Amino acid sequence: MSDTKPWYRSRTLWFNAICLVLAAAEAQLNVLQGQLPGGVYAWLAFGLPVGNAVLRFITTTAVGK
């Protein structure tokens, strides 16, 4: 038996999908950058790859079909 999980159970893929949707919405609506003080938006952008790295390190099962 293969040690994989379905794609929809992947926390990393869900995290990336949510970030993609939020980034696309921000690009069209320009809501966050105007509402967040100072460099908070830049820190959020910095946090995305950090979040990916954390999820990658805690992942123990490969994604299958």
HTML snippet that shows the backbone in 3Dmol.js (N, CA, C, O; Angstrom):
<script src="https://3Dmol.org/build/3Dmol-min.js"></script>
<div id="view" style="width:600px;height:400px;position:relative"></div>
<script>
const pdb = `
ATOM      1  N   MET A   1       0.837  -1.185   0.000  1.00  0.00           N
ATOM      2  CA  MET A   1       0.000   0.000   0.000  1.00  0.00           C
ATOM      3  C   MET A   1       0.880   1.246   0.000  1.00  0.00           C
ATOM      4  O   MET A   1       1.837   1.344   0.768  1.00  0.00           O
ATOM      5  N   SER A   2       0.550   2.177  -0.852  1.00  0.00           N
ATOM      6  CA  SER A   2       1.329   3.403  -0.992  1.00  0.00           C
ATOM      7  C   SER A   2       1.061   4.349   0.175  1.00  0.00           C
ATOM      8  O   SER A   2      -0.068   4.455   0.655  1.00  0.00           O
ATOM      9  N   ASP A   3       2.112   5.033   0.624  1.00  0.00           N
ATOM     10  CA  ASP A   3       1.991   5.976   1.733  1.00  0.00           C
ATOM     11  C   ASP A   3       1.749   7.378   1.178  1.00  0.00           C
ATOM     12  O   ASP A   3       2.595   8.263   1.308  1.00  0.00           O
ATOM     13  N   THR A   4       0.578   7.569   0.555  1.00  0.00           N
ATOM     14  CA  THR A   4       0.220   8.877   0.007  1.00  0.00           C
ATOM     15  C   THR A   4      -1.152   9.277   0.520  1.00  0.00           C
ATOM     16  O   THR A   4      -1.892   8.470   1.083  1.00  0.00           O
ATOM     17  N   LYS A   5      -1.467  10.549   0.307  1.00  0.00           N
ATOM     18  CA  LYS A   5      -2.787  11.054   0.680  1.00  0.00           C
ATOM     19  C   LYS A   5      -3.360  11.785  -0.525  1.00  0.00           C
ATOM     20  O   LYS A   5      -2.613  12.196  -1.414  1.00  0.00           O
ATOM     21  N   PRO A   6      -4.683  11.953  -0.564  1.00  0.00           N
ATOM     22  CA  PRO A   6      -5.276  12.714  -1.660  1.00  0.00           C
ATOM     23  C   PRO A   6      -4.855  14.182  -1.583  1.00  0.00           C
ATOM     24  O   PRO A   6      -4.574  14.690  -0.498  1.00  0.00           O
ATOM     25  N   TRP A   7      -4.811  14.858  -2.719  1.00  0.00           N
ATOM     26  CA  TRP A   7      -4.351  16.245  -2.775  1.00  0.00           C
ATOM     27  C   TRP A   7      -5.156  17.153  -1.854  1.00  0.00           C
ATOM     28  O   TRP A   7      -4.603  18.094  -1.285  1.00  0.00           O
ATOM     29  N   TYR A   8      -6.454  16.889  -1.698  1.00  0.00           N
ATOM     30  CA  TYR A   8      -7.301  17.772  -0.904  1.00  0.00           C
ATOM     31  C   TYR A   8      -7.052  17.646   0.602  1.00  0.00           C
ATOM     32  O   TYR A   8      -7.632  18.403   1.381  1.00  0.00           O
ATOM     33  N   ARG A   9      -6.220  16.726   1.017  1.00  0.00           N
ATOM     34  CA  ARG A   9      -5.850  16.599   2.432  1.00  0.00           C
ATOM     35  C   ARG A   9      -4.510  17.262   2.737  1.00  0.00           C
ATOM     36  O   ARG A   9      -4.037  17.207   3.872  1.00  0.00           O
ATOM     37  N   SER A  10      -3.897  17.885   1.737  1.00  0.00           N
ATOM     38  CA  SER A  10      -2.583  18.516   1.903  1.00  0.00           C
ATOM     39  C   SER A  10      -2.722  19.924   2.481  1.00  0.00           C
ATOM     40  O   SER A  10      -3.318  20.799   1.852  1.00  0.00           O
ATOM     41  N   ARG A  11      -2.176  20.141   3.668  1.00  0.00           N
ATOM     42  CA  ARG A  11      -2.192  21.473   4.277  1.00  0.00           C
ATOM     43  C   ARG A  11      -1.373  22.457   3.454  1.00  0.00           C
ATOM     44  O   ARG A  11      -1.731  23.631   3.355  1.00  0.00           O
ATOM     45  N   THR A  12      -0.289  21.994   2.868  1.00  0.00           N
ATOM     46  CA  THR A  12       0.560  22.871   2.064  1.00  0.00           C
ATOM     47  C   THR A  12      -0.183  23.370   0.833  1.00  0.00           C
ATOM     48  O   THR A  12      -0.123  24.557   0.512  1.00  0.00           O
ATOM     49  N   LEU A  13      -0.882  22.479   0.145  1.00  0.00           N
ATOM     50  CA  LEU A  13      -1.632  22.893  -1.040  1.00  0.00           C
ATOM     51  C   LEU A  13      -2.772  23.842  -0.673  1.00  0.00           C
ATOM     52  O   LEU A  13      -3.029  24.800  -1.403  1.00  0.00           O
ATOM     53  N   TRP A  14      -3.454  23.597   0.432  1.00  0.00           N
ATOM     54  CA  TRP A  14      -4.522  24.493   0.870  1.00  0.00           C
ATOM     55  C   TRP A  14      -3.960  25.868   1.251  1.00  0.00           C
ATOM     56  O   TRP A  14      -4.543  26.896   0.906  1.00  0.00           O
ATOM     57  N   PHE A  15      -2.850  25.885   1.947  1.00  0.00           N
ATOM     58  CA  PHE A  15      -2.209  27.147   2.333  1.00  0.00           C
ATOM     59  C   PHE A  15      -1.859  27.953   1.087  1.00  0.00           C
ATOM     60  O   PHE A  15      -2.121  29.154   1.020  1.00  0.00           O
ATOM     61  N   ASN A  16      -1.263  27.281   0.100  1.00  0.00           N
ATOM     62  CA  ASN A  16      -0.889  27.967  -1.136  1.00  0.00           C
ATOM     63  C   ASN A  16      -2.109  28.442  -1.920  1.00  0.00           C
ATOM     64  O   ASN A  16      -2.093  29.535  -2.486  1.00  0.00           O
ATOM     65  N   ALA A  17      -3.159  27.636  -1.957  1.00  0.00           N
ATOM     66  CA  ALA A  17      -4.372  28.024  -2.676  1.00  0.00           C
ATOM     67  C   ALA A  17      -5.016  29.259  -2.034  1.00  0.00           C
ATOM     68  O   ALA A  17      -5.449  30.175  -2.733  1.00  0.00           O
ATOM     69  N   ILE A  18      -5.074  29.274  -0.713  1.00  0.00           N
ATOM     70  CA  ILE A  18      -5.653  30.421  -0.011  1.00  0.00           C
ATOM     71  C   ILE A  18      -4.812  31.671  -0.240  1.00  0.00           C
ATOM     72  O   ILE A  18      -5.351  32.753  -0.473  1.00  0.00           O
ATOM     73  N   CYS A  19      -3.502  31.522  -0.174  1.00  0.00           N
ATOM     74  CA  CYS A  19      -2.606  32.668  -0.428  1.00  0.00           C
ATOM     75  C   CYS A  19      -2.762  33.180  -1.853  1.00  0.00           C
ATOM     76  O   CYS A  19      -2.742  34.388  -2.088  1.00  0.00           O
ATOM     77  N   LEU A  20      -2.917  32.266  -2.801  1.00  0.00           N
ATOM     78  CA  LEU A  20      -3.104  32.656  -4.198  1.00  0.00           C
ATOM     79  C   LEU A  20      -4.396  33.445  -4.382  1.00  0.00           C
ATOM     80  O   LEU A  20      -4.406  34.475  -5.056  1.00  0.00           O
ATOM     81  N   VAL A  21      -5.472  32.971  -3.790  1.00  0.00           N
ATOM     82  CA  VAL A  21      -6.759  33.664  -3.905  1.00  0.00           C
ATOM     83  C   VAL A  21      -6.683  35.047  -3.266  1.00  0.00           C
ATOM     84  O   VAL A  21      -7.161  36.026  -3.841  1.00  0.00           O
ATOM     85  N   LEU A  22      -6.085  35.130  -2.085  1.00  0.00           N
ATOM     86  CA  LEU A  22      -5.961  36.424  -1.410  1.00  0.00           C
ATOM     87  C   LEU A  22      -5.069  37.391  -2.188  1.00  0.00           C
ATOM     88  O   LEU A  22      -5.368  38.582  -2.271  1.00  0.00           O
ATOM     89  N   ALA A  23      -3.992  36.890  -2.749  1.00  0.00           N
ATOM     90  CA  ALA A  23      -3.099  37.751  -3.533  1.00  0.00           C
ATOM     91  C   ALA A  23      -3.792  38.241  -4.800  1.00  0.00           C
ATOM     92  O   ALA A  23      -3.645  39.403  -5.178  1.00  0.00           O
ATOM     93  N   ALA A  24      -4.540  37.367  -5.451  1.00  0.00           N
ATOM     94  CA  ALA A  24      -5.272  37.776  -6.659  1.00  0.00           C
ATOM     95  C   ALA A  24      -6.341  38.807  -6.319  1.00  0.00           C
ATOM     96  O   ALA A  24      -6.530  39.776  -7.055  1.00  0.00           O
ATOM     97  N   ALA A  25      -7.038  38.600  -5.209  1.00  0.00           N
ATOM     98  CA  ALA A  25      -8.051  39.566  -4.790  1.00  0.00           C
ATOM     99  C   ALA A  25      -7.413  40.903  -4.459  1.00  0.00           C
ATOM    100  O   ALA A  25      -7.943  41.953  -4.823  1.00  0.00           O
ATOM    101  N   GLU A  26      -6.292  40.875  -3.778  1.00  0.00           N
ATOM    102  CA  GLU A  26      -5.598  42.119  -3.429  1.00  0.00           C
ATOM    103  C   GLU A  26      -5.123  42.853  -4.675  1.00  0.00           C
ATOM    104  O   GLU A  26      -5.185  44.081  -4.737  1.00  0.00           O
ATOM    105  N   ALA A  27      -4.651  42.112  -5.661  1.00  0.00           N
ATOM    106  CA  ALA A  27      -4.181  42.742  -6.898  1.00  0.00           C
ATOM    107  C   ALA A  27      -5.324  43.472  -7.614  1.00  0.00           C
ATOM    108  O   ALA A  27      -5.102  44.495  -8.262  1.00  0.00           O
ATOM    109  N   GLN A  28      -6.532  42.947  -7.496  1.00  0.00           N
ATOM    110  CA  GLN A  28      -7.683  43.566  -8.151  1.00  0.00           C
ATOM    111  C   GLN A  28      -8.369  44.632  -7.298  1.00  0.00           C
ATOM    112  O   GLN A  28      -8.849  45.634  -7.829  1.00  0.00           O
ATOM    113  N   LEU A  29      -8.417  44.425  -5.987  1.00  0.00           N
ATOM    114  CA  LEU A  29      -9.196  45.308  -5.116  1.00  0.00           C
ATOM    115  C   LEU A  29      -8.364  46.341  -4.360  1.00  0.00           C
ATOM    116  O   LEU A  29      -8.892  47.368  -3.934  1.00  0.00           O
ATOM    117  N   ASN A  30      -7.067  46.077  -4.190  1.00  0.00           N
ATOM    118  CA  ASN A  30      -6.177  46.987  -3.450  1.00  0.00           C
ATOM    119  C   ASN A  30      -6.744  47.366  -2.083  1.00  0.00           C
ATOM    120  O   ASN A  30      -6.778  48.542  -1.719  1.00  0.00           O
ATOM    121  N   VAL A  31      -7.184  46.368  -1.340  1.00  0.00           N
ATOM    122  CA  VAL A  31      -7.798  46.608  -0.040  1.00  0.00           C
ATOM    123  C   VAL A  31      -6.763  46.561   1.080  1.00  0.00           C
ATOM    124  O   VAL A  31      -6.727  47.458   1.922  1.00  0.00           O
ATOM    125  N   LEU A  32      -5.931  45.540   1.100  1.00  0.00           N
ATOM    126  CA  LEU A  32      -5.015  45.338   2.224  1.00  0.00           C
ATOM    127  C   LEU A  32      -3.935  46.398   2.333  1.00  0.00           C
ATOM    128  O   LEU A  32      -3.698  46.929   3.418  1.00  0.00           O
ATOM    129  N   GLN A  33      -3.285  46.711   1.240  1.00  0.00           N
ATOM    130  CA  GLN A  33      -2.146  47.626   1.309  1.00  0.00           C
ATOM    131  C   GLN A  33      -2.544  48.991   1.845  1.00  0.00           C
ATOM    132  O   GLN A  33      -1.763  49.624   2.556  1.00  0.00           O
ATOM    133  N   GLY A  34      -3.731  49.450   1.520  1.00  0.00           N
ATOM    134  CA  GLY A  34      -4.185  50.745   2.001  1.00  0.00           C
ATOM    135  C   GLY A  34      -4.623  50.728   3.461  1.00  0.00           C
ATOM    136  O   GLY A  34      -4.641  51.772   4.113  1.00  0.00           O
ATOM    137  N   GLN A  35      -4.973  49.565   3.973  1.00  0.00           N
ATOM    138  CA  GLN A  35      -5.493  49.468   5.332  1.00  0.00           C
ATOM    139  C   GLN A  35      -4.439  49.067   6.367  1.00  0.00           C
ATOM    140  O   GLN A  35      -4.595  49.354   7.554  1.00  0.00           O
ATOM    141  N   LEU A  36      -3.386  48.415   5.929  1.00  0.00           N
ATOM    142  CA  LEU A  36      -2.366  47.944   6.862  1.00  0.00           C
ATOM    143  C   LEU A  36      -1.309  49.014   7.082  1.00  0.00           C
ATOM    144  O   LEU A  36      -0.884  49.665   6.128  1.00  0.00           O
ATOM    145  N   PRO A  37      -0.881  49.204   8.314  1.00  0.00           N
ATOM    146  CA  PRO A  37       0.123  50.229   8.593  1.00  0.00           C
ATOM    147  C   PRO A  37       1.524  49.802   8.146  1.00  0.00           C
ATOM    148  O   PRO A  37       1.865  48.620   8.151  1.00  0.00           O
ATOM    149  N   GLY A  38       2.310  50.785   7.765  1.00  0.00           N
ATOM    150  CA  GLY A  38       3.734  50.600   7.480  1.00  0.00           C
ATOM    151  C   GLY A  38       4.091  49.401   6.642  1.00  0.00           C
ATOM    152  O   GLY A  38       3.550  49.205   5.553  1.00  0.00           O
ATOM    153  N   GLY A  39       5.011  48.593   7.156  1.00  0.00           N
ATOM    154  CA  GLY A  39       5.538  47.468   6.408  1.00  0.00           C
ATOM    155  C   GLY A  39       4.837  46.151   6.685  1.00  0.00           C
ATOM    156  O   GLY A  39       5.402  45.090   6.417  1.00  0.00           O
ATOM    157  N   VAL A  40       3.612  46.190   7.218  1.00  0.00           N
ATOM    158  CA  VAL A  40       2.911  44.949   7.555  1.00  0.00           C
ATOM    159  C   VAL A  40       2.670  44.111   6.300  1.00  0.00           C
ATOM    160  O   VAL A  40       2.827  42.890   6.323  1.00  0.00           O
ATOM    161  N   TYR A  41       2.291  44.768   5.212  1.00  0.00           N
ATOM    162  CA  TYR A  41       2.039  44.034   3.967  1.00  0.00           C
ATOM    163  C   TYR A  41       3.316  43.329   3.499  1.00  0.00           C
ATOM    164  O   TYR A  41       3.265  42.185   3.046  1.00  0.00           O
ATOM    165  N   ALA A  42       4.447  44.004   3.607  1.00  0.00           N
ATOM    166  CA  ALA A  42       5.722  43.393   3.225  1.00  0.00           C
ATOM    167  C   ALA A  42       6.044  42.200   4.127  1.00  0.00           C
ATOM    168  O   ALA A  42       6.552  41.185   3.652  1.00  0.00           O
ATOM    169  N   TRP A  43       5.755  42.318   5.414  1.00  0.00           N
ATOM    170  CA  TRP A  43       5.990  41.198   6.332  1.00  0.00           C
ATOM    171  C   TRP A  43       5.081  40.020   6.005  1.00  0.00           C
ATOM    172  O   TRP A  43       5.498  38.868   6.121  1.00  0.00           O
ATOM    173  N   LEU A  44       3.854  40.292   5.600  1.00  0.00           N
ATOM    174  CA  LEU A  44       2.961  39.213   5.174  1.00  0.00           C
ATOM    175  C   LEU A  44       3.530  38.495   3.954  1.00  0.00           C
ATOM    176  O   LEU A  44       3.511  37.266   3.882  1.00  0.00           O
ATOM    177  N   ALA A  45       4.035  39.268   3.001  1.00  0.00           N
ATOM    178  CA  ALA A  45       4.643  38.675   1.814  1.00  0.00           C
ATOM    179  C   ALA A  45       5.869  37.852   2.189  1.00  0.00           C
ATOM    180  O   ALA A  45       6.126  36.813   1.580  1.00  0.00           O
ATOM    181  N   PHE A  46       6.621  38.299   3.174  1.00  0.00           N
ATOM    182  CA  PHE A  46       7.783  37.556   3.656  1.00  0.00           C
ATOM    183  C   PHE A  46       7.342  36.269   4.368  1.00  0.00           C
ATOM    184  O   PHE A  46       8.022  35.246   4.282  1.00  0.00           O
ATOM    185  N   GLY A  47       6.218  36.324   5.061  1.00  0.00           N
ATOM    186  CA  GLY A  47       5.736  35.182   5.827  1.00  0.00           C
ATOM    187  C   GLY A  47       5.218  34.028   4.980  1.00  0.00           C
ATOM    188  O   GLY A  47       5.187  32.890   5.450  1.00  0.00           O
ATOM    189  N   LEU A  48       4.817  34.289   3.766  1.00  0.00           N
ATOM    190  CA  LEU A  48       4.287  33.220   2.921  1.00  0.00           C
ATOM    191  C   LEU A  48       5.289  32.107   2.657  1.00  0.00           C
ATOM    192  O   LEU A  48       4.955  30.942   2.873  1.00  0.00           O
ATOM    193  N   PRO A  49       6.499  32.409   2.201  1.00  0.00           N
ATOM    194  CA  PRO A  49       7.448  31.311   2.013  1.00  0.00           C
ATOM    195  C   PRO A  49       7.869  30.658   3.327  1.00  0.00           C
ATOM    196  O   PRO A  49       8.194  29.471   3.360  1.00  0.00           O
ATOM    197  N   VAL A  50       7.862  31.434   4.404  1.00  0.00           N
ATOM    198  CA  VAL A  50       8.169  30.850   5.717  1.00  0.00           C
ATOM    199  C   VAL A  50       7.085  29.841   6.091  1.00  0.00           C
ATOM    200  O   VAL A  50       7.387  28.750   6.575  1.00  0.00           O
ATOM    201  N   GLY A  51       5.831  30.205   5.867  1.00  0.00           N
ATOM    202  CA  GLY A  51       4.726  29.283   6.117  1.00  0.00           C
ATOM    203  C   GLY A  51       4.842  28.019   5.278  1.00  0.00           C
ATOM    204  O   GLY A  51       4.584  26.919   5.765  1.00  0.00           O
ATOM    205  N   ASN A  52       5.226  28.176   4.032  1.00  0.00           N
ATOM    206  CA  ASN A  52       5.438  27.015   3.167  1.00  0.00           C
ATOM    207  C   ASN A  52       6.545  26.118   3.706  1.00  0.00           C
ATOM    208  O   ASN A  52       6.412  24.894   3.715  1.00  0.00           O
ATOM    209  N   ALA A  53       7.622  26.723   4.150  1.00  0.00           N
ATOM    210  CA  ALA A  53       8.742  25.936   4.672  1.00  0.00           C
ATOM    211  C   ALA A  53       8.330  25.170   5.925  1.00  0.00           C
ATOM    212  O   ALA A  53       8.675  23.999   6.086  1.00  0.00           O
ATOM    213  N   VAL A  54       7.592  25.834   6.808  1.00  0.00           N
ATOM    214  CA  VAL A  54       7.135  25.162   8.027  1.00  0.00           C
ATOM    215  C   VAL A  54       6.244  23.977   7.677  1.00  0.00           C
ATOM    216  O   VAL A  54       6.421  22.881   8.208  1.00  0.00           O
ATOM    217  N   LEU A  55       5.291  24.202   6.787  1.00  0.00           N
ATOM    218  CA  LEU A  55       4.407  23.104   6.386  1.00  0.00           C
ATOM    219  C   LEU A  55       5.184  21.976   5.728  1.00  0.00           C
ATOM    220  O   LEU A  55       4.860  20.804   5.923  1.00  0.00           O
ATOM    221  N   ARG A  56       6.189  22.309   4.961  1.00  0.00           N
ATOM    222  CA  ARG A  56       6.985  21.280   4.291  1.00  0.00           C
ATOM    223  C   ARG A  56       7.735  20.429   5.312  1.00  0.00           C
ATOM    224  O   ARG A  56       7.844  19.214   5.148  1.00  0.00           O
ATOM    225  N   PHE A  57       8.248  21.055   6.353  1.00  0.00           N
ATOM    226  CA  PHE A  57       8.987  20.311   7.369  1.00  0.00           C
ATOM    227  C   PHE A  57       8.092  19.407   8.211  1.00  0.00           C
ATOM    228  O   PHE A  57       8.534  18.347   8.653  1.00  0.00           O
ATOM    229  N   ILE A  58       6.849  19.808   8.439  1.00  0.00           N
ATOM    230  CA  ILE A  58       5.969  18.971   9.252  1.00  0.00           C
ATOM    231  C   ILE A  58       5.205  17.938   8.426  1.00  0.00           C
ATOM    232  O   ILE A  58       4.526  17.073   8.981  1.00  0.00           O
ATOM    233  N   THR A  59       5.316  18.031   7.102  1.00  0.00           N
ATOM    234  CA  THR A  59       4.637  17.068   6.231  1.00  0.00           C
ATOM    235  C   THR A  59       5.346  15.725   6.297  1.00  0.00           C
ATOM    236  O   THR A  59       6.570  15.645   6.192  1.00  0.00           O
ATOM    237  N   THR A  60       4.567  14.684   6.471  1.00  0.00           N
ATOM    238  CA  THR A  60       5.150  13.339   6.560  1.00  0.00           C
ATOM    239  C   THR A  60       4.639  12.410   5.467  1.00  0.00           C
ATOM    240  O   THR A  60       5.193  11.328   5.270  1.00  0.00           O
ATOM    241  N   THR A  61       3.594  12.812   4.756  1.00  0.00           N
ATOM    242  CA  THR A  61       2.988  11.957   3.757  1.00  0.00           C
ATOM    243  C   THR A  61       3.002  12.631   2.404  1.00  0.00           C
ATOM    244  O   THR A  61       2.712  13.823   2.299  1.00  0.00           O
ATOM    245  N   ALA A  62       3.334  11.890   1.376  1.00  0.00           N
ATOM    246  CA  ALA A  62       3.333  12.419   0.017  1.00  0.00           C
ATOM    247  C   ALA A  62       1.900  12.595  -0.482  1.00  0.00           C
ATOM    248  O   ALA A  62       0.973  11.950   0.008  1.00  0.00           O
ATOM    249  N   VAL A  63       1.738  13.479  -1.467  1.00  0.00           N
ATOM    250  CA  VAL A  63       0.440  13.690  -2.083  1.00  0.00           C
ATOM    251  C   VAL A  63       0.315  12.763  -3.278  1.00  0.00           C
ATOM    252  O   VAL A  63       1.225  12.668  -4.102  1.00  0.00           O
ATOM    253  N   GLY A  64      -0.813  12.085  -3.366  1.00  0.00           N
ATOM    254  CA  GLY A  64      -1.097  11.212  -4.505  1.00  0.00           C
ATOM    255  C   GLY A  64      -2.279  11.744  -5.278  1.00  0.00           C
ATOM    256  O   GLY A  64      -2.666  12.903  -5.125  1.00  0.00           O
ATOM    257  N   LYS A  65      -2.847  10.901  -6.102  1.00  0.00           N
ATOM    258  CA  LYS A  65      -4.002  11.306  -6.909  1.00  0.00           C
ATOM    259  C   LYS A  65      -5.268  11.325  -6.118  1.00  0.00           C
ATOM    260  O   LYS A  65      -6.327  11.645  -6.657  1.00  0.00           O
TER     261      LYS A  65
END
`;
const viewer = $3Dmol.createViewer("view");
viewer.addModel(pdb, "pdb");
viewer.setStyle({}, {cartoon: {color: "spectrum"}});
viewer.zoomTo();
viewer.render();
</script>
